[in-house]
Amino acid sequence: MSDKNLSAPDFENLIEGIECAGQILRGKRKPEQDSVITIIDGNIPPTMTFRHKQGLSHAELAAVLGVTEDDVVDWETGEAEPTPPVQLLLELLYVQPELVIETAKSVQNRTTANLTATP
């Protein structure tokens, strides 16, 4: 380790970068340039890989899966794992993303129509 001290501006830039990375990870902010996903222990969480490949935010993936945005973030950070039914849906998403996403949209539209229909 170096004996070099971190200056106040360097420390502030570091903190700002960490906050920005957290916002990007949670889908609250888009990267300003091409970003690199850091591989931890040789693994990238599969939901993160899929989400990035499909260009989905945390909120969009959560809507397709019928879970909360916090659930998706927790899976990607390793704080939780999807339930078995959600794992099955994730597997289907990997194999047939267009089919699952369009089906989810159709179900959401029918549900919304049923909620707004007058008896």
Buried (B, 14 or more C-beta within 10 A) or exposed (E): EEEEEEEEEEEEEEEEEEEBBEEBBBBEEEEEEEEEEEEEEEEEBBBBBBBEEBEBBBBBBBBBBEBEBEBBBBBBEEEEEBEEEBEEBBEEBBEEBEEBBEEBEEEEEEEEEEEEEEE
